[in-house]
Amino acid sequence: MNVTKKSILVFAVVILGAITVFSQTTVELFGMGTVEVNKTNITSSELVGKWETSYDMEGEKVFVVYEIKKEMGKYKAYSVLLKNEKGEAQPDNTLVMPNIQLGKKSDYVIEYEGKKYDIKADVKLKSMNTIEVFYNYYGYKNTEIWKKVK
C-alpha cells in the first residue's frame, strides 16, 4: 500500500467528516498542512467558560468578559465583567445571547448609548480559544473576536 500525503489527508477528512456539522474547524495533520472539517459536537469544555473581547469607545479601550453557560439545553452568554485600560472593573450579569446557535443566526442584545438593540449575529467557534461574532445592523458591520480566558 502506497501511503502519500494526499491519501493521509483524504483518510483524515473521511474520519473527521463523521463528526456532525456545527462549526468550521481547521485541523493540522501531522505537520503536512491543514484541512477544514465540519464539527458539530460542541462540548462544554469547548464553548462553556469565560471569553474576553475589547471595544474602542470614545478613544478608550474597554474590555468585556463574557461567560457562556449551558442552561436547560441552550448555550447562553452573559457579560460578567466590564473593565477599562486602567484596570478599573465593574461586575455585570447581563444576558446578551439567550441561545447561541453556531452556524446559524443567534440573537444578540447590544447596549449602546443607553439603548438596547436586538440584532442577529453569526457566531463561529474558530478554534478552542476563539469565537467570532459577526453582525450587520442597518449597514453597521462589525466582527468581534472573543478569546478564551484561562
N, CA and C of each residue as an Amber inpcrd file, in Angstrom:
protein
   450
   0.8500000  -1.1790000   0.0000000   0.0000000   0.0000000   0.0000000
   0.8890000   1.2340000   0.0000000   0.6640000   2.1140000  -0.9580000
   1.4500000   3.3300000  -1.0830000   0.7440000   4.4660000  -0.3370000
   1.3420000   4.9270000   0.7670000   0.7510000   5.9890000   1.5760000
   1.3900000   7.3150000   1.1760000   0.5480000   8.2330000   0.7330000
   1.0240000   9.5530000   0.3290000   0.3730000  10.6130000   1.2120000
   0.8910000  11.8250000   1.0940000   0.3150000  12.9440000   1.8420000
  -1.1740000  13.0870000   1.4950000  -1.4970000  12.9560000   0.2090000
  -2.8890000  13.0980000  -0.2250000  -3.7650000  11.9980000   0.3740000
  -3.2860000  10.7560000   0.4070000  -4.1060000   9.6710000   0.9490000
  -4.3200000   9.8470000   2.4490000  -3.3120000  10.3820000   3.1620000
  -3.4880000  10.6320000   4.5890000  -4.5270000  11.7320000   4.8000000
  -4.4700000  12.7790000   3.9790000  -5.4500000  13.8660000   4.1010000
  -6.8590000  13.3690000   3.8100000  -7.0060000  12.5510000   2.7640000
  -8.3190000  12.0010000   2.4260000  -8.8230000  11.1240000   3.5690000
  -7.9600000  10.2890000   4.1290000  -8.3340000   9.4370000   5.2520000
  -8.7830000  10.2880000   6.4370000  -8.0080000  11.3370000   6.7430000
  -8.3360000  12.2020000   7.8770000  -9.6670000  12.9110000   7.6500000
  -9.9220000  13.3740000   6.4390000 -11.1810000  14.0400000   6.1430000
 -12.3420000  13.0680000   6.2990000 -12.1810000  11.8470000   5.8310000
 -13.2300000  10.8430000   5.9730000 -13.4980000  10.5650000   7.4460000
 -12.4530000  10.3620000   8.2400000 -12.6270000  10.0950000   9.6650000
 -13.2440000  11.2960000  10.3600000 -12.6950000  12.4890000  10.1300000
 -13.2010000  13.6830000  10.7860000 -14.5710000  14.0790000  10.2480000
 -14.8820000  13.6990000   9.0250000 -16.1800000  14.0000000   8.4480000
 -17.3160000  13.2840000   9.1510000 -16.9950000  12.2710000   9.9420000
 -18.0180000  11.5690000  10.7020000 -18.5600000  12.4260000  11.8340000
 -17.8230000  13.4750000  12.1920000 -18.3080000  14.3950000  13.2150000
 -19.3690000  15.2660000  12.5710000 -20.4760000  15.5080000  13.2490000
 -21.5960000  16.2320000  12.6410000 -21.3420000  17.7300000  12.5140000
 -22.1360000  18.3820000  11.6820000 -21.9090000  19.7810000  11.3290000
 -22.4240000  20.7130000  12.4180000 -21.5700000  21.5940000  12.8900000
 -21.9640000  22.6520000  13.8100000 -21.1370000  23.8880000  13.5490000
 -19.8380000  23.7170000  13.3300000 -18.9770000  24.8560000  13.0300000
 -17.7780000  24.3850000  12.2270000 -17.0920000  25.3350000  11.5990000
 -15.9040000  25.0090000  10.8260000 -14.6920000  24.9480000  11.7500000
 -13.8430000  23.9860000  11.5470000 -12.6230000  23.8660000  12.3180000
 -11.4910000  23.5070000  11.3690000 -10.3300000  24.0750000  11.5990000
  -9.1490000  23.7340000  10.8260000  -8.3180000  22.7780000  11.6590000
  -7.9160000  21.6740000  11.0600000  -7.1560000  20.6550000  11.7610000
  -5.7880000  20.5190000  11.1140000  -4.7380000  20.5420000  11.9200000
  -3.3640000  20.3380000  11.4360000  -3.1190000  18.8390000  11.3810000
  -2.6160000  18.3600000  10.2420000  -2.4050000  16.9310000  10.0670000
  -0.9170000  16.6160000   9.9840000  -0.3720000  16.1700000  11.0760000
   0.9990000  15.6600000  11.1370000   2.0210000  16.5780000  10.4830000
   1.8210000  17.8950000  10.5900000   2.7680000  18.8460000  10.0230000
   2.7430000  18.9270000   8.5100000   1.7270000  18.3250000   7.8710000
   1.6720000  18.3090000   6.4030000   0.6690000  19.3070000   5.8500000
   0.0780000  20.1250000   6.6790000  -0.9080000  21.0900000   6.2030000
  -2.1720000  21.0010000   7.0250000  -3.1270000  21.8410000   6.6790000
  -4.3820000  21.8740000   7.4160000  -5.5270000  21.4920000   6.5050000
  -6.6180000  21.1050000   7.1110000  -7.8210000  20.7660000   6.3680000
  -9.0150000  21.3020000   7.1520000  -9.9960000  21.8810000   6.4440000
 -11.2140000  22.3640000   7.0780000 -12.1590000  21.1840000   7.2600000
 -12.7030000  21.0660000   8.4590000 -13.6680000  19.9980000   8.7150000
 -14.9000000  20.6000000   9.3570000 -16.0160000  19.9640000   9.1450000
 -17.2410000  20.3670000   9.8200000 -17.2950000  19.6540000  11.1520000
 -17.5080000  20.4160000  12.1910000 -17.5040000  19.8540000  13.5410000
 -18.8050000  20.2090000  14.2160000 -19.4970000  19.2440000  14.7870000
 -20.7910000  19.5400000  15.3750000 -20.8830000  19.3250000  16.8600000
 -20.3260000  18.3360000  17.3730000 -20.4910000  18.0160000  18.7830000
 -19.7390000  19.0070000  19.6480000 -20.3030000  20.1860000  19.8210000
 -19.6670000  21.1750000  20.6720000 -19.8220000  20.6820000  22.1050000
 -18.7060000  20.5630000  22.7860000 -18.7540000  20.0760000  24.1540000
 -18.6410000  21.2430000  25.1190000 -19.0360000  21.0140000  26.3420000
 -18.9560000  22.0520000  27.3670000 -17.5520000  22.5980000  27.4890000
 -16.5540000  21.7390000  27.3710000 -15.1740000  22.1940000  27.5320000
 -14.7570000  23.1450000  26.4170000 -15.4310000  23.0940000  25.2650000
 -15.0730000  23.9680000  24.1520000 -15.7860000  25.3120000  24.2040000
 -17.0360000  25.3470000  24.5380000 -17.8340000  26.5650000  24.4540000
 -18.0680000  27.1960000  25.8240000 -18.3340000  26.3930000  26.8150000
 -18.6330000  26.9040000  28.1530000 -17.3700000  27.4750000  28.7840000
 -17.5170000  28.6290000  29.3970000 -16.3880000  29.2590000  30.0680000
 -16.4090000  30.7520000  29.8600000 -15.3130000  31.3870000  30.2340000
 -15.2150000  32.8450000  30.1190000 -14.4130000  33.2290000  28.8810000
 -14.8850000  34.2840000  28.2220000 -14.3170000  34.7870000  26.9860000
 -14.1760000  36.2960000  27.0970000 -13.1260000  36.8620000  26.4970000
 -12.9160000  38.2990000  26.5890000 -12.7600000  38.9100000  25.2050000
 -13.2950000  40.1180000  25.0510000 -13.1050000  40.9070000  23.8360000
 -12.8890000  42.3550000  24.2380000 -12.5050000  43.1710000  23.2880000
 -12.3050000  44.5900000  23.5890000 -13.0220000  45.4330000  22.5510000
 -13.3760000  46.6300000  22.9680000 -14.0490000  47.6010000  22.1150000
 -13.3460000  48.9390000  22.2670000 -13.3150000  49.7330000  21.2080000
 -12.8310000  51.1020000  21.2810000 -14.0410000  52.0030000  21.4620000
 -14.0950000  52.6770000  22.6120000 -15.2150000  53.5580000  22.9040000
 -14.6840000  54.9350000  23.2770000 -14.9630000  55.8940000  22.4150000
 -14.5690000  57.2810000  22.6440000 -13.0780000  57.3960000  22.9430000
 -12.2650000  56.7070000  22.1530000 -10.8170000  56.7860000  22.2920000
 -10.2240000  55.9520000  23.4030000 -11.0380000  55.2220000  24.1090000
 -10.5560000  54.3730000  25.1960000 -10.9050000  52.9110000  24.8920000
 -10.0020000  52.0280000  25.2190000 -10.2490000  50.6050000  25.0270000
 -11.0040000  50.0690000  26.2480000 -12.1000000  49.3860000  25.9920000
 -12.9240000  48.7900000  27.0370000 -12.9180000  47.2840000  26.8160000
 -12.7640000  46.5300000  27.8880000 -12.7460000  45.0730000  27.8190000
 -14.0210000  44.5320000  28.4480000 -14.5840000  43.5120000  27.8030000
 -15.7770000  42.8540000  28.3310000 -15.4710000  41.3700000  28.4590000
 -15.7730000  40.8210000  29.6210000 -15.6430000  39.3800000  29.8310000
 -17.0450000  38.7940000  29.7740000 -17.2130000  37.8210000  28.9100000
 -18.4780000  37.1070000  28.7700000 -18.3180000  35.7210000  29.3830000
 -19.3970000  35.2000000  29.9160000 -19.3880000  33.8180000  30.3930000
 -20.4820000  33.0700000  29.6550000 -20.0840000  31.9850000  29.0110000
 -21.0480000  31.1340000  28.3100000 -21.3670000  29.9580000  29.2170000
 -22.6560000  29.7460000  29.4070000 -23.1450000  28.6610000  30.2560000
 -24.1280000  27.8190000  29.4450000 -24.2460000  26.5700000  29.8270000
 -25.2820000  25.7230000  29.2310000 -26.3930000  25.6080000  30.2650000
 -27.5480000  26.1810000  29.9180000 -28.6960000  26.1900000  30.8160000
 -29.9070000  25.6380000  30.0870000 -30.5200000  24.6350000  30.6470000
 -31.7050000  23.9970000  30.0660000 -31.5090000  23.6540000  28.5930000
 -30.3340000  23.0990000  28.2790000 -30.0410000  22.6250000  26.9310000
 -29.6270000  23.6970000  25.9420000 -29.5270000  24.9620000  26.3720000
 -29.1360000  26.0510000  25.4820000 -27.8540000  26.6920000  25.9840000
 -27.0220000  27.1200000  25.0280000 -25.8300000  27.8740000  25.3760000
 -26.2140000  29.3450000  25.4430000 -25.9050000  29.9710000  26.5890000
 -26.2540000  31.3750000  26.8060000 -25.0040000  32.1450000  27.1870000
 -24.9190000  33.3980000  26.7080000 -23.7710000  34.2460000  27.0280000
 -24.2180000  35.4180000  27.8940000 -23.4690000  35.6410000  28.9610000
 -23.6990000  36.7610000  29.8670000 -22.4490000  37.6310000  29.8890000
 -22.6210000  38.9560000  29.9100000 -21.4630000  39.8070000  30.1870000
 -21.3270000  39.8020000  31.7080000 -20.1260000  39.4910000  32.1880000
 -19.9350000  39.3390000  33.6310000 -18.9500000  40.3490000  34.2190000
 -18.1560000  41.0090000  33.3570000 -17.1870000  41.9740000  33.8570000
 -16.8810000  43.0120000  32.7790000 -16.8870000  44.2780000  33.1700000
 -16.5280000  45.3780000  32.2910000 -15.3120000  46.0500000  32.9080000
 -14.2770000  46.3130000  32.1070000 -13.1010000  46.9730000  32.6560000
 -12.4620000  47.8810000  31.6150000 -11.6980000  48.8650000  32.1160000
 -11.0260000  49.7880000  31.2120000  -9.5240000  49.5280000  31.2210000
  -8.7970000  50.3220000  30.4380000  -7.3440000  50.1450000  30.3170000
  -6.6180000  50.3810000  31.6360000  -7.2110000  51.1630000  32.5140000
  -6.5910000  51.4620000  33.8090000  -6.7570000  50.3160000  34.7980000
  -7.5340000  49.3060000  34.4160000  -7.7600000  48.1710000  35.2920000
  -8.9840000  48.3150000  36.1830000  -9.6850000  49.4300000  36.0480000
 -10.9060000  49.6240000  36.8260000 -11.9700000  48.6790000  36.2710000
 -12.5880000  47.9170000  37.1680000 -13.5310000  46.8890000  36.7300000
 -14.8730000  47.0460000  37.4360000 -15.8950000  46.6120000  36.7390000
 -17.2490000  46.6440000  37.2810000 -17.9140000  45.3110000  36.9560000
 -18.3890000  44.5970000  37.9810000 -19.0840000  43.3390000  37.6990000
 -20.3980000  43.5990000  36.9690000 -20.8340000  42.6080000  36.2230000
 -22.0620000  42.7190000  35.4450000 -22.7050000  41.3360000  35.4050000
 -23.9660000  41.2830000  35.0640000 -24.6580000  40.0000000  34.8900000
 -25.8020000  40.2060000  33.9070000 -25.4420000  40.5300000  32.6610000
 -26.4330000  40.8250000  31.6360000 -26.4580000  39.7060000  30.6040000
 -27.6380000  39.1500000  30.3670000 -27.8000000  38.1370000  29.3280000
 -27.7090000  38.8320000  27.9690000 -26.6970000  38.4730000  27.1680000
 -26.5190000  39.1100000  25.8580000 -26.8570000  38.1780000  24.6950000
 -26.7640000  36.8700000  24.9250000 -27.1550000  35.8890000  23.9050000
 -27.9480000  34.7810000  24.5880000 -29.2690000  34.7780000  24.3970000
 -30.0940000  33.7850000  25.0830000 -30.0490000  32.3790000  24.4880000
 -29.5420000  32.2560000  23.2630000 -29.4920000  30.9360000  22.6400000
 -28.4550000  30.9480000  21.5220000 -27.2050000  30.6440000  21.8680000
 -26.1380000  30.6290000  20.8650000 -26.3150000  29.4060000  19.9780000
 -26.3660000  29.6520000  18.6680000 -26.5030000  28.5720000  17.6980000
 -25.3820000  28.7280000  16.6800000 -24.3410000  27.9480000  16.8530000
 -23.2100000  28.0270000  15.9370000 -23.6470000  27.6380000  14.5370000
 -23.2310000  28.4170000  13.5690000 -23.5690000  28.1420000  12.1750000
 -24.9380000  28.6570000  11.7740000 -25.6680000  29.2600000  12.7030000
 -26.9770000  29.8530000  12.4220000 -27.0000000  31.2480000  13.0210000
 -28.0260000  32.0080000  12.7140000 -28.1890000  33.3360000  13.3040000
 -28.5820000  33.1740000  14.7790000 -27.9010000  33.9370000  15.6220000
 -28.1930000  33.9400000  17.0520000 -28.6370000  35.3280000  17.4640000
 -29.5460000  35.3990000  18.4180000 -29.9690000  36.6920000  18.9490000
 -28.8480000  37.2670000  19.7960000 -28.5760000  38.5660000  19.6130000
 -27.5040000  39.2510000  20.3390000 -28.0610000  40.5970000  20.7850000
 -28.0370000  40.8600000  22.0820000 -28.5370000  42.1110000  22.6350000
 -27.3410000  43.0150000  22.9090000 -27.3100000  44.1570000  22.2300000
 -26.2190000  45.1160000  22.3920000 -26.7870000  46.4010000  22.9790000
 -26.0690000  46.9290000  23.9540000 -26.4630000  48.2150000  24.5240000
 -25.4710000  49.2670000  24.0590000 -26.0000000  50.3650000  23.5130000
 -25.1590000  51.4520000  23.0220000 -25.8310000  52.7720000  23.3580000
 -25.1120000  53.6330000  24.0580000 -25.6090000  54.9370000  24.4800000
 -26.9610000  54.8230000  25.1760000 -27.0620000  53.8630000  26.0790000
 -28.2550000  53.7060000  26.8980000 -29.4260000  53.0080000  26.2330000
 -29.2870000  52.6200000  24.9800000 -30.3760000  51.9340000  24.2790000
 -29.9630000  50.4910000  23.9990000 -30.9590000  49.5990000  24.0540000
 -30.7040000  48.1880000  23.7520000 -31.1690000  47.8800000  22.3430000
 -30.3370000  47.0980000  21.6480000 -30.6410000  46.6950000  20.2780000
 -30.6080000  45.1750000  20.1970000 -31.6880000  44.5920000  19.6820000
 -31.7450000  43.1540000  19.4350000 -31.3460000  42.9320000  17.9870000
 -30.2360000  42.2430000  17.7830000 -29.7540000  42.0050000  16.4290000
 -29.4940000  40.5160000  16.2310000 -29.3310000  40.1370000  14.9960000
 -28.9710000  38.7650000  14.6500000 -27.4730000  38.7320000  14.3740000
 -26.8040000  37.7420000  14.9180000 -25.3560000  37.6300000  14.7490000
 -24.9900000  36.2130000  14.3360000 -23.9480000  36.1220000  13.5160000
 -23.3630000  34.8290000  13.1710000 -22.2770000  34.5520000  14.2040000
 -22.3490000  33.4040000  14.8440000 -21.3730000  33.0330000  15.8620000
 -20.6350000  31.7970000  15.3730000 -19.3010000  31.9110000  15.3030000
 -18.4840000  30.7880000  14.8290000 -17.4210000  30.4650000  15.8670000
 -17.2670000  29.2030000  16.1550000 -16.1770000  28.7360000  17.0010000
 -15.0010000  28.5110000  16.0620000 -14.0590000  29.4580000  16.0470000
 -12.9350000  29.3950000  15.1200000 -11.8650000  28.4200000  15.5830000
 -11.7110000  28.2840000  16.8890000 -10.7680000  27.3370000  17.4780000
 -11.2040000  27.1160000  18.9200000 -10.4490000  26.3100000  19.6240000
 -10.7760000  26.0540000  21.0280000 -10.6810000  27.3390000  21.8570000
  -9.9720000  28.3460000  21.3390000  -9.7300000  29.5740000  22.0960000
 -10.3010000  30.8330000  21.4590000 -11.0260000  30.7070000  20.3470000
 -11.5030000  31.8940000  19.6390000 -12.9330000  31.7100000  19.1280000
 -13.7610000  32.6810000  19.4650000 -15.1180000  32.7640000  18.9240000
 -15.1900000  34.0390000  18.0940000 -15.8240000  33.9440000  16.9250000
 -16.0390000  35.1100000  16.0730000 -17.5310000  35.4190000  16.0550000
 -17.8660000  36.6650000  16.3720000 -19.2580000  37.1200000  16.3620000
 -19.3630000  38.2160000  15.3000000 -20.1520000  37.9670000  14.2620000
 -20.3030000  38.9360000  13.1740000 -21.7550000  39.3820000  13.1050000
 -21.9490000  40.6930000  12.9510000 -23.2980000  41.2030000  12.7660000
 -23.2860000  42.3980000  11.8230000 -24.4260000  42.6040000  11.1870000
 -24.6300000  43.7170000  10.2660000 -25.9660000  44.3270000  10.6520000
 -25.9070000  45.4790000  11.3030000 -27.1280000  46.1200000  11.7900000
 -27.3350000  47.4220000  11.0350000 -28.2740000  47.4140000  10.0940000
 -28.5830000  48.5850000   9.2720000 -27.3210000  49.2110000   8.6840000
 -26.4680000  48.3730000   8.1200000 -25.2700000  48.8590000   7.4510000
 -24.0480000  48.9660000   8.3480000 -24.2150000  48.8750000   9.6670000
 -23.0680000  48.8920000  10.5730000 -22.5910000  47.4560000  10.7280000
 -21.4580000  47.1520000  10.1170000 -20.9040000  45.7970000  10.1640000
 -19.8010000  45.7450000  11.2060000 -19.7780000  44.6670000  11.9650000
 -18.7340000  44.5140000  12.9630000 -18.4500000  43.0300000  13.1840000
 -17.1970000  42.7470000  13.4310000 -16.7880000  41.4000000  13.8050000
 -16.0750000  41.5000000  15.1410000 -16.5810000  40.7840000  16.1170000
 -15.9560000  40.7310000  17.4350000 -15.1840000  39.4250000  17.5350000
 -14.0040000  39.4950000  18.1010000 -13.1990000  38.2950000  18.3450000
 -13.1610000  38.0940000  19.8540000 -13.7260000  36.9950000  20.3130000
 -13.7360000  36.6560000  21.7360000 -12.6340000  35.6240000  21.9590000
 -11.7910000  35.8770000  22.9350000 -10.6930000  34.9480000  23.2720000
 -10.9870000  34.2760000  24.6010000 -10.7120000  32.9970000  24.6730000
 -10.9490000  32.2130000  25.8980000 -10.0730000  32.7420000  27.0170000
 -10.6650000  32.9410000  28.1930000  -9.9350000  33.3580000  29.3720000
  -9.5110000  32.1090000  30.1190000  -8.2370000  32.0070000  30.4010000
  -7.7280000  30.7880000  31.0480000  -7.6500000  30.9680000  32.5340000
